[in-house]
């Protein structure tokens, strides 16, 4: 069977389809289908909404798609994976684009950029680009649930934001007596709790940030014996967390 390309379309736009189930493509979507993929009129495309649904659609005149079935009759639906896995990442100078893409491909549900005391002034903050990267990654890796990507949050405000029932972890180095991430995830009582893991900047967490996290109930974990760059630590953590979820379900 020939591969069908996927297009992530916001559910609000899908709801705007006319009585013939047709809706207009945005310019970059039309250009992608016609110029990059070289699809012809009548070609089939899979449309997803990032909320678990997939529909088959037909390219009309290069500017419009027509859903092959009603919105209430998707070709496929999957339940959102549980427990939820979230990754909070300090802003870094280079590598955040790759972190966003790989974390999405690995199955992370929530990606939260955070501004820490030791983030360098040159650290990148490009939310529009990251949203585009995440969208492309969702289409590429064929997941049906798109990860959430909230706006930038200051570390001082971050520790109180996640639900207190979530398992809230902060990756640290050189902290005596710290459990490894794998050891902590093996604890049976944590099996059904959604997880947040926070990864600090290249310069490490400040003493104030560590104290605030500890006071808010965050647990300190180690990702291994070596000191990892922020981008490496984020991808390694994402892989460990999503593998744990797969094995525990």
C-alpha positions as CSV (number, residue, x, y, z in Angstrom):
1,X,0.0,0.0,0.0
2,X,1.4,3.4,-0.9
3,X,2.2,5.7,1.9
4,X,-0.2,8.6,2.5
5,X,1.3,11.8,3.8
6,X,-0.2,13.4,7.0
7,X,-1.3,16.9,7.6
8,X,-2.0,18.3,11.1
9,X,-5.0,20.6,11.0
10,X,-6.3,22.5,14.0
11,X,-9.7,21.1,15.1
12,X,-11.2,24.5,14.9
13,X,-10.4,24.7,11.2
14,X,-11.8,21.3,10.6
15,X,-15.0,22.4,12.3
16,X,-15.3,25.2,9.7
17,X,-15.6,22.7,6.8
18,X,-18.6,23.4,4.6
19,X,-21.6,21.1,3.9
20,X,-19.5,19.2,1.3
21,X,-16.8,18.7,4.0
22,X,-14.4,21.0,2.2
23,X,-12.0,23.5,3.9
24,X,-9.3,25.8,2.6
25,X,-5.6,25.1,3.0
26,X,-3.3,27.7,4.3
27,X,-0.6,28.9,1.8
28,X,2.2,26.9,3.4
29,X,0.1,23.8,3.5
30,X,-0.9,24.1,-0.2
31,X,2.7,24.8,-1.2
32,X,3.9,21.7,0.8
33,X,1.3,19.4,-0.8
34,X,1.7,20.7,-4.4
35,X,5.4,21.8,-4.6
36,X,7.2,19.6,-2.1
37,X,5.1,16.4,-2.3
38,X,4.0,17.1,-5.9
39,X,0.5,15.7,-5.2
40,X,-2.1,16.0,-8.0
41,X,-5.8,16.8,-7.9
42,X,-7.6,13.9,-6.3
43,X,-4.6,12.6,-4.3
44,X,-5.4,11.2,-0.9
45,X,-4.0,12.8,2.3
46,X,-4.4,11.7,5.9
47,X,-5.6,14.6,8.1
48,X,-5.1,14.6,11.9
49,X,-6.2,17.0,14.5
50,X,-3.6,16.3,17.2
51,X,-6.3,15.0,19.5
52,X,-6.3,11.4,18.5
53,X,-8.4,11.5,15.3
54,X,-7.5,10.8,11.7
55,X,-9.5,11.3,8.5
56,X,-8.8,10.5,4.9
57,X,-9.1,13.6,2.7
58,X,-8.8,14.3,-1.0
59,X,-6.9,17.2,-2.6
60,X,-9.2,19.2,-4.8
61,X,-7.8,22.2,-6.7
62,X,-4.6,22.6,-4.8
63,X,-6.2,25.1,-2.4
64,X,-8.8,22.9,-0.7
65,X,-9.1,19.5,0.9
66,X,-12.3,17.5,1.0
67,X,-12.8,15.0,3.9
68,X,-13.9,11.6,2.6
69,X,-16.2,11.1,5.6
70,X,-18.0,13.3,8.1
71,X,-16.1,14.7,11.0
72,X,-18.0,12.5,13.3
73,X,-16.7,9.4,11.5
74,X,-12.9,9.5,11.6
75,X,-11.0,6.6,10.0
76,X,-9.0,6.1,13.2
77,X,-9.1,7.2,16.8
78,X,-6.6,6.4,19.6
79,X,-7.0,7.2,23.3
80,X,-4.4,9.6,24.7
81,X,-1.5,7.6,26.3
82,X,-1.4,7.5,30.1
83,X,0.2,8.4,32.3
84,X,1.2,11.7,30.8
85,X,4.9,12.5,30.4
86,X,6.1,16.1,30.6
87,X,9.5,17.5,30.0
88,X,10.5,21.0,31.3
89,X,13.7,22.3,29.6
90,X,15.8,25.3,30.4
91,X,16.5,27.6,27.5
92,X,19.9,26.9,25.8
93,X,22.0,28.6,23.2
94,X,21.9,25.8,20.7
95,X,20.1,22.5,20.3
96,X,16.5,23.3,21.4
97,X,15.2,22.7,18.0
98,X,16.5,19.1,18.1
99,X,15.2,18.6,21.6
100,X,11.7,19.6,20.6
101,X,11.7,17.4,17.5
102,X,13.2,14.3,19.2
103,X,11.1,14.6,22.4
104,X,8.0,14.8,20.2
105,X,9.1,11.7,18.2
106,X,9.7,9.8,21.4
107,X,6.2,10.5,22.6
108,X,6.5,13.2,25.3
109,X,3.0,14.8,26.0
110,X,4.0,18.2,27.4
111,X,7.1,20.3,26.5
112,X,7.6,23.3,28.8
113,X,10.5,25.8,28.2
114,X,11.7,27.5,31.3
115,X,13.9,30.5,32.0
116,X,16.5,29.8,34.7
117,X,18.9,32.0,36.5
118,X,21.9,30.5,34.7
119,X,20.4,30.5,31.2
120,X,22.9,32.4,29.0
121,X,21.8,35.7,27.5
122,X,22.2,34.2,24.0
123,X,19.8,31.3,24.8
124,X,17.2,30.8,22.1
125,X,13.6,31.5,22.6
126,X,11.7,30.8,19.3
127,X,8.2,29.6,20.2
128,X,6.8,30.0,16.7
129,X,9.7,27.9,15.2
130,X,9.3,25.3,17.9
131,X,5.5,25.0,17.2
132,X,6.4,24.5,13.6
133,X,9.0,21.9,14.4
134,X,6.6,20.0,16.7
135,X,3.9,20.0,14.0
136,X,6.3,18.6,11.4
137,X,7.5,16.0,13.9
138,X,3.9,14.9,14.7
139,X,3.2,14.5,11.0
140,X,6.5,12.7,10.4
141,X,6.4,10.2,13.2
142,X,2.7,9.5,12.7
143,X,1.5,10.1,16.3
144,X,-2.1,11.1,16.6
145,X,-1.8,13.2,19.8
146,X,0.3,16.4,19.5
147,X,2.2,17.5,22.5
148,X,1.3,20.6,24.4
149,X,3.8,23.5,24.1
150,X,3.0,26.2,26.6
151,X,4.7,29.6,26.7
152,X,8.0,30.3,28.5
153,X,7.8,30.1,32.3
154,X,10.3,31.5,34.8
155,X,11.9,28.8,37.0
156,X,10.8,30.8,40.1
157,X,7.2,30.3,39.0
158,X,7.5,26.8,37.6
159,X,7.8,24.7,40.7
160,X,4.2,25.5,41.8
161,X,2.6,25.0,38.4
162,X,2.3,21.3,37.9
163,X,-0.4,19.4,39.7
164,X,0.8,18.3,43.1
165,X,-0.5,14.8,42.4
166,X,2.0,14.5,39.5
167,X,5.4,12.9,40.1
168,X,7.6,16.0,39.9
169,X,11.3,15.3,39.3
170,X,14.3,17.5,38.8
171,X,17.5,16.2,37.3
172,X,20.6,17.1,39.3
173,X,24.3,16.4,39.4
174,X,26.7,16.0,42.3
175,X,23.9,15.6,44.9
176,X,24.8,12.9,47.3
177,X,22.3,10.1,47.9
178,X,20.3,11.0,44.8
179,X,18.4,8.1,43.2
180,X,18.9,7.3,39.6
181,X,15.8,8.0,37.4
182,X,15.5,4.2,36.5
183,X,15.5,3.3,40.2
184,X,12.9,5.8,41.1
185,X,10.6,4.7,38.2
186,X,10.8,1.1,39.4
187,X,8.9,2.1,42.6
188,X,5.5,0.5,42.1
189,X,3.5,3.4,43.8
190,X,4.6,5.8,41.0
191,X,3.2,3.6,38.3
192,X,0.0,5.4,37.5
193,X,1.1,9.0,38.2
194,X,1.7,11.5,35.5
195,X,5.3,12.7,35.4
196,X,7.2,16.0,35.0
197,X,11.0,16.0,34.7
198,X,12.8,19.3,34.7
199,X,16.2,19.7,33.0
200,X,18.4,22.6,34.0
201,X,20.7,24.9,31.9
202,X,24.3,24.2,30.9
203,X,25.5,26.1,34.0
204,X,23.3,24.0,36.3
205,X,20.5,25.0,38.7
206,X,21.2,27.8,41.1
207,X,21.1,27.1,44.8
208,X,17.9,29.2,45.1
209,X,16.2,27.1,42.3
210,X,17.2,23.9,44.0
211,X,15.9,25.1,47.4
212,X,12.6,26.3,45.9
213,X,12.1,23.0,44.0
214,X,12.8,21.0,47.1
215,X,10.5,23.1,49.2
216,X,7.7,22.6,46.6
217,X,8.0,18.8,46.8
218,X,10.1,18.0,43.8
219,X,12.3,14.9,44.0
220,X,15.9,15.0,42.9
221,X,17.1,12.4,40.4
222,X,20.3,11.5,38.6
223,X,20.5,10.7,34.9
224,X,23.8,8.8,35.2
225,X,27.4,9.1,36.2
226,X,28.5,11.6,33.6
227,X,27.6,15.3,33.2
228,X,25.3,15.7,30.3
229,X,24.6,18.7,28.2
230,X,21.1,20.0,28.5
231,X,20.0,18.8,25.1
232,X,21.5,15.4,25.7
233,X,19.9,15.1,29.1
234,X,16.5,16.1,27.8
235,X,16.5,13.5,25.0
236,X,17.9,10.8,27.3
237,X,15.2,11.6,29.9
238,X,12.5,11.6,27.3
239,X,13.5,8.2,26.1
240,X,13.7,6.7,29.6
241,X,10.2,8.1,30.6
242,X,8.4,7.0,27.4
243,X,10.0,3.6,27.6
244,X,8.9,3.3,31.2
245,X,5.4,4.2,30.3
246,X,5.3,1.6,27.5
247,X,6.6,-1.1,29.8
248,X,4.4,-0.2,32.7
249,X,1.1,-0.2,30.8
